[in-house]
């Protein structure tokens, strides 16, 4: 019931469910959304419907690897003798306002996870030794590439504990648990970080100073302290204001940005381009934190900039209702499928489904015909949607019953339409399989990038720790007397060790910049993957359209014509026979013929209308979208890679120049 893919339409419709691809099921890349229940009647057609977009893993969160539930996080942190569960839970459930503000600032994408490079950059402002920062990150991250909300709070608490302790005191989770009730706020100085390196303006902010800690709960430090180290606008300016049909979490104006990427899920192309993309409507779909409804179903918040003055709340079942209405009204139009439903979904599933719902709704609102549908408009604007559905009967008559073609539209239908459709139909299986593999490989590449960013951050910490230890381990730090009788009182290393230590610090700084640059690439690749999925959805929509066309375009014109011919013969026989009362019988047959002829005429008009729809979807909707998204998308992807490579080269060149002054002997 719950784990099966969503099937579109009523019982008479050919279900547009996603089918599992046997070619990818053995890849070892499991997906919590993968369906094992194929829809009936969808497996035929010569391999036509055997690609399941949910059989590939959902794109990982840009700031982390597989997510963990809160209980697992808490258990892992508090494990060990003397660990105080109540103390940590008190920190997790009711953290200081500044903890929440810092987390919201670092987690700008609202994924619930923050990357290790961002955490390291923040903790470095505490002026703690690199060895201590490394230990704090190791205690909280446990070899993961990101920190969850509770782990981030624990890291800040450990910073405060380290700052309030002497150098000889051991920093452990057990000590943290015992110290939480009287723990001071951490002292973070942001003046040491520049804006260009994901850091704050040159202003300090002492979180332990009550006179300066006047930030109310829910207000980010960026407005009160100037600490704006993780502003995504400054980090990812090359990736802002994009998306042809799908992903992002911020409200961006409609229309393509000149620097935008067609390869973003719902981004837009630049204004110099001509075509459908110049005035695309953007709809944001955001998970609401509250849970309501049966089984505590998640609500989603939809906001269309063109149709409403504010966001509206919609459940997954409301999306199902909308698709059912649209597929009954427009069975011969391109309509994307909905993601599946699942009992007890985890955070990864909900995020993958949110992205899929966003791609779905943005596809629909930008369809040249469906965008004007009344039910769609109500879905995007009605605040009391549940009550509206209860009091309103929605007309689901097929589009052909109310729309008529003019002569010019009929003449525009090519005589070889079936051949043109056949070309696409024959090539769809291979295209879909290729896109499925492309998405799968891109997501694996994304995971490697995330891990690379985390490893670069850890490498930076280790190098800096070595540099600090090198100073302390120099033999000149002991009391000694040289040949001239001068006494070295100890405490300072020689200039050689100091120079090498400074060089290692520069190496560590470069590695953290590499980690931050990799984070930018993660952001870009995540958007690219969403756009790949949008293009894949376009082909999947045509696959489903072919299936619906095959089953719903059939009519009984031939049968009715045979009946009319048989009645005409019988009418002639009755007239020639001249039996009494033959006029009454003839009138009945003529009335039946008139009714059947009317049905035949309507069916023939419907045939022409269906052809016009198929031609429009092929030549206008599909052809223009797949060309624009593919060409401009890969062009933008290439530009992103070039810019990223230049920035990496700048990091290494800068390190090379610094190391020229590093002493050798």
N, C-alpha and C positions, 0 to 999 in steps of 0.2 A: 504493500500500500504506500508506504512512505519512501522506501528506497528506490522505487521504480522511477524512471524518467517521466517527466510530465508529457502526456499525450495531448495533442492539440485537437480541439473540436469535440463534437458530440459523438454519439455512437455510430453515426453514419459516415463520419469523417475518417480518412485513412490515417490516423495517428502519426504524428510527426516526431515520434520518439527517437532518441539517440540510440544507436546500436553499437555494441562493443566490437572493436576492430581486433580480429584475431592476430593480425600482424604486429600489434603493439602490446597485446596483453601479456606477452612473455618477456617484455623488456625489463621487467623488474622495477619499473617506475610506477608504483602503485598510487592510486588516486582515491581519496575518500569519497569522491563524487561518482566514481565509476559505476556504471549500471550493469547489472547482470540479467536484466529482464528485457529482452528484445520485444518490440511492438509487433503484434501480428500483422502479417502482410507487408512488412517493410524489408524483408530480407531477400526478396526476389529482385528481378530486374537485372540480372547479370552482374551482381556485385554492386548494385546501384546504391544501396543504403547501408553499407556495412562499415561506416566510419562514425565513431562516437567521439565527439569533442570532449566528453568528460572522462575519456579513458586515459588522457594525459594528466599529469599532476597539475594542480592549480599553481599559478605563479606564486613563488614564495614571497612573503612579505619583504619589502625592500630593506628593512632594518634587522632581519633576523632569519634564523633557520627554524625548523619545526617548532611550533608553539607548544607551550605547556599549560596545563590548567593550574589554577591558583593553589590547589591542594598540593600538587606535586612540587611547586616552587617552595611552598612553606615547609613541607616535609624535608626537602633537600637542604634548606638553609638552617633549620633548627635541629637537624640530626646531630647526634653526638652527646656524650655525657654532659650533664649540666645545662643542656640547651633549654632555655625558657620559652616554651611555645607561646604563653600568654603575652610575654613582653614583645615578641616579634609580631604577633597578631595585632597588638595594640598599635604598633608602628605602621603596619600595613593598612589597618582599617581606619585609623585616625592620624594620619601623618601631619606634620606641621605644614602650614599653608605654603611656605617657601619650597618644600619638597614637591608639592603638587605643581606649583608654578614652574619650577625648573623642569620637571618631567614633561609638562605640556609644551614647554618651549623647545626642548630637545626632540620630542616626538611630534614634530610638526605635521607628519602625515597621519597621525592618530591611529597607528597600527597597534599600539599597546606594547611595542618593543622599541628599544633604542640601540643603535649599533655601538660596538666597542670603541671605534675611533671617536665618536661623539662623547662617550662617557669618559674616555681617557683625556680628551681635550678639556672637559669640565673639571675632572679631578686634578689635572695638572695645575689649575689655578689655585689649588689649596696650598701650594708651596710645600707639600709633603715630599720626602725623598722618593725617587723613582721606584726604589725597591718596595716602599710601602704602598705606593699606588698600584704597582704590579700585584702585590699580595691582596689588596682589596678587590681588584678586578678578578683575580683567580678565585677568591672566596665566593664571590657573587655570581660570576658567569659560569663556572664549572665547565670550562672548555666549550661553551657555546659561543656563537658569533654575535649575540645580542643579549641585552638585559631586559627582562620583563619589568612591569611597574613596581612590583614588590621588591625585586632584586635591586632596582635602581634606588629605591628608598633605603634599603639596607646599605648600599654602597655609600650614600650620603651620611648615614648614621655612623658607618665605620670611619669615614673621614673625620667627623666630629670627635669620635672616640680617640682616634690617633692624635688629633690636634690637642686634645685635653689630657693626654697621657704623656708620661716621660718616655725617653728613648728606650729604656730597659723594659718597659711593659710590653707584654705580648698582646697583639691584636687578634682576637678570635671571635667567633660567633657566640661562644659561651659568655665572654666578657660583655659583648654587645647586648645580649639578652638581659644580663643583670644590670646594665648601666642605662637602659633605655629610659626609665622614669626620670632620671636626673641628667639626661644627656643634653649638652648645649647644642646650638645650631652650628653648622660648619662655617668656617671662615673661608670664603672663596674670593680671591682677588682677580678681577677680570682685566686689570690694566695690562697684564703681560701678553694678552692675545690681541691680534689685529683682526679687523673685519674681513680682510681678504683671506684669512686662514680659518674661517668659521669661528670667529671669536668676537669678543665684545669691543666696543669703542674704548679708548684709553681712560676708563674711569673705574675706580675700585668700589667694591661693595662688601662690607663686612657683615655677614649674616649673623654674627654673634653679637652685634651691637644693637641693643633694643631701640636706641634712638633712631637708627636708620632702617630698622625692620618694620616698616609701616605698610607693607604690601598686603591688601586684603586677600582672602582666599578666592582663588579663581582668576586673579589678575597676574599675567605673566610678568616676570622681572624685566622684560624688554622695555616696558613702558615706565617702570618705576626705578630701575637701576641702570639702564643702558646696557644691560648684559644681553646681547642679541647674537650669541655665538652660533645659533643653529637656525638662522633665518633662511628658509629654503629659497627665498627670492634671490639672496646673494649667493647661495651655493649653486643654484641650478638655473641661472638666468638664461642659459642657452636652451633650456628645456621648458620654459614657461609659456603659457598661453597656447596650448596645442590641444589636439585630439580630434580625428575624423569621426569616430562614432563610439566612444566608450569610456576612458578611465581618468581619475584625478579626484581630489577631494575638495577643491576650492571652486568658488564661483568665478567663471571667466566669461567675458563678454562674447556674444556670438560674432561670427565672422572670422576669417582666417588671419592669423597674425603673420606679418612679413617674415618673422623669424621662427614661426611655428612649425610644428612637425606634422605632416600628414600621417605619420606613422604612429601617432598617439591614438589612444582608443577613441577619444571623442574630440580630438583636436581639429583645427580648421586650417585651411591653407591660406596663403597670403592674398591680399585684396587685388594684386595684380593679375591673378589667375581668373579666367572666365569659366563659368559653369555653375553647377548646382551648389557648390560649397560656399558661395559667397555670403549666404545668409542662413547658415545652418542654425537650428534651434538647439540649445544646450539644456539638458535635464540632468540634475545631480541626484544621485541615489546614495543616501547615507544611512548607515545602521543607527537606529536610536538606542540609547543605553537602556531604556525601560523595556520591560517584557510584559506583554498583555496577551489575553486570548487563551484559547485552549492549548494545553501543553506549553504555556508560557511562550507562545510564538513571538518571534522577533518582529517588530514593526520597522518599516523603512520609510525614510523621509525623502519625498520627491519635490523638487523645486525647479520649475521652468521659468526662465527669465522673461519669456515672451507672453506667457499666458496667465500668470498669477502674481499677486503681490507678496506672496510668502509661501513657505513650504507646506506640504500636506502629508499626512501620515497614511501609508498604505501597507497592508499585510501582503504576504506572498499570495494568499488566496485571491486578493484583489487583482494582482497581475494575471492570475489564472483566469479570472472572470473576463478581464479585458481581452486576453488572447482568444478566448472562446467566442466572444462577440465579434472580434475582427475576422476570425477565420470563417465564421458563418456569413459575414457580410462580404468579405473579400477573399473567397477561396482561390481566386486565380491571380492573386497579387503576392509579391515576395513578403513573407512574414517569418521572422526568426523564431526559433523555439525557445521555450523557457528552460532554465536549469532544473534538475530534479529536486524533489523534496526528500528530507531525511529526518528520521526520528532521532532526537538527541544530538543535534549538530554541534560540532566543535567550532572554535574560532576560525580555523582555517577554512572549513566548509562555508561558514557564513560569509567570510570575506570573498571567497571565490564566487559564491552565488550573488553577492551584491554587485560584483563587477559584471557578471553575466546579465543581471537584471538591468544594469545601466546600459550595457550594449544593446539590449533588447529595446528599451524605451527610447533611446536616442535614434535607433534605426527607424522605429515606427514614426516618431514625430517629424522625421525628415524625409519620409516617403512622400513623393509629390501628390499622391492621391489620398492616402490614408491619413495624412496629417490634418485634414479638415473634418475628420469624422467626429460626430457629436459625442459618442461614448468616450472617445479618447480625450476630448476637451474636458468633459466632466471628470474623468479620472485624474486629470492634472490640476483641476481648479476647485472641485467641490470639497469643502471642509468636512461636512458630515456625510461622508461617502456611504457608510453603512445604512443610514436612514434613507438616503436618496435611493439606494438600490431596492429597499423594501417598498417604497411608495411609488416607484417608477417602473413601468413595463417597457423594456428596451426592444425596439424593432430589430430583428436579426434577419430580415429578408435579404436575399442575395442581391448584390450590386446591380446585376443585369435587369432586375425587375423594375428598377426606378430610373435607370439611365439608358438613353438611346444614343446610338451613333449617328452622326450626320454623314452625308455622302463623302465628304473629303476624308473623314476618318476611316470609312470603309475602304476607300481607294488606297489609303496609305498602307494597308496590310499587304505585305509581299505575297506573291503567288507561291513562292517556295518557302513559306514560313516553316513548314514541317521539317524541311531539310536543314534550315538554319538552327532550329531547336535541336535537331538530331545531332548536329556537330557538338554542341555543348553537352548534350546528354551523354554522348559516347565518351567524352573526355572528363566528365565530372569525377568518376571514381579515382582516376590517377591524380587529378588535381587535389582532391580532398585528402587522399593518403599522403601526398607530398606536404600539404599544409599541416597535417597532423604531426608528421615527423619533424617539420620545421619548428612547430610550437614546442614539441617535446625536447628537441635538442637545445632550443633557446632557453628553456626553463632549467635544463641541466647546466648550461653555461652560466645562468644567473646564480645558481647555487654555488658554483665554483667561485664566482666573483664575490659573493657574500663571505664565503670562507676565506678568500684571499684578503679581503679587507680586514677581517678579524685577526688573521695571522699576522698581517703587517702591523696592526696595532700592538699585538703581543710582542712582536719582534722589536718594535720601538721601545717598549718598556724594558725588555731584557737588555738591550744595548745600553740604555741609560743607567740601568742598575749596575752593569759592569763598570761604566765610567765612574759612578759614585764609589764603588768598592775599590777601584784602582787607586783613587786618592787616599783612601783609608789604609790600604795595604802597603803603601810605600815604606821602605825601610827607614827613610829619613824622618818618619813621624815619631821615632823614639828619641829619648835624650842621648846625646852623644857629643864627643869632643873631637874636633878635627886636628890636623897636624899643627895648625897655628894656635891651638889652645882655645878656639872659639867653641862655646857650648851651644848646641842646638837643643832648645827646650822641647821640641816635638810639637805635634799638632798640625804641622803643615808638610805637605808632600813636596817633592822637588818639582822644578819647572817642567821637566820632561813628563812626569806623570800628570801634572796639571794640564799640559798641552794635549796629551793623548786623551785625557778625560774630557776636555773641551771638544775635541774632535769626535769622540763617541757621542757626546750630547748632540752635536750637529747631525750625526748619522741618525740618531733616534728621532730628531725633529723631522728629518727628511722622510723617514719611514712612516711617521704619523701623517705627513702630508700625502704620501702615497696611499695610505689607507683612506684618507678623506676624498682623494681623487677617485679612488675605486668606488666609494659611496656614491659619487656623482654618476659614475658609469652604471651602478646598480639602478639608480633612479631612471636613467635614460633607457636602459635595457628593459626595465619593468614596463615602461610606457610603450616601447616598441613591441613587446610581447602582446600587450592588450590590443594594439592595432592589428597585429598578425591574426589574433583571434577574431577581430571584427571582420577582416577580409575572409577568413575561414567561414565565419557565420554567414557571409553573403553567399558563398557557394553552397553551404548547407541549406540555406533558405530556398535556393533554386532546386536543390535535390528534393526538398519537401514539396515544392510547387509542382514538380513533375509528377510526384506520386499522387497529389491531390487531383491534378488535371486528368491523370489516367482513370481515376475512379469516379470523379464528380462531373466530368464533361459528357458522360454518356447520356443519351436520351432515347426515346422510343419512337422517333420519327418514322423509321422504316416499318415498324409494326403498325403504326397508325395509318400509314399510307396503304398498306395491304388491306386493312379493315375498310378504309374508304373505297378502295377499288372493289372489294367484295360487295359492299352495300350498293354501289352504283350498278353492278351487274344485277343485283336482286331487284333494284328499282326498275330496271329495264324489263326484267321478267314479269314484275307485277303489272307494269303498264301494258305489256303485250298480252298478258293473260286475261285482263279485264274482269277479274272476279269481283263480286260485290264487296265493298268496303276496302278496296285496294288503296283508295286515296288516303285513308287514315294511316295505313301501314307505311305508305310512301312518305307521308309527312314525318313520321317518327324516324324513318331512316335518314331523311334529309336533315332533320334537326341534329341527329347524331353525327352526321357528316360535317355539318357546320361547326359543331363543337370540336371535333377532331381536327378539322382544317385550321381552326383558330389555335389549337394547341401546337399543331405542326408549324404554323407561322411563328409563334412565340419561340418554339424550340430552335427554329432556323435562325431567328434573330439572336438568340442566346449563343448559338454556335459562332456567329460572326463576332459577337461581343467578347466571347472567350478568346478568340483569335486576336482581337485587338488588345486585350489585356496581356496576353502572352507576349505579343510583339512589343508592347510598351515596356513590360518588365525586362525583356531581353535587351532591347536597344537603348532604352533611356535609363532605367534604374541600374540594372546589373552592369552593363557595358561601361557606363561613365564612372561608376563607383570603383569597380575593380581596377580600372586603368589609373584613376587619380590616386587611389590609396597605394597601389603597388609602386608606381613610378616615383611619386613625390615622397612616399614613405622611405624607400631605400635611399633616395637622394639625401634626405635628412639624416638617416642613420649614418651614412657615409660622412657627412659633415660633422656629426657628433663625434665619430671615431677620430677624425682628423684633429678636431679641437682638443679632445682628450689626450691624444698622443703628444700634441704640442705642450700641453701642461705638464705631462709626465717628463718630457724631455727637459723642460725648464727646471723641474725639481732636481733631476740628476745633474744637470749642468751647474746649478747653484751649489749642490753638495760637492761637486768636483772642485769648484773654485775655493770653497771653504777648506777642503782637505789639503789644498796646496800649502797652507800654513801650518798643518799638523806636524809636530816634530817627529823625527825618525830616531834620533839619538842625541 
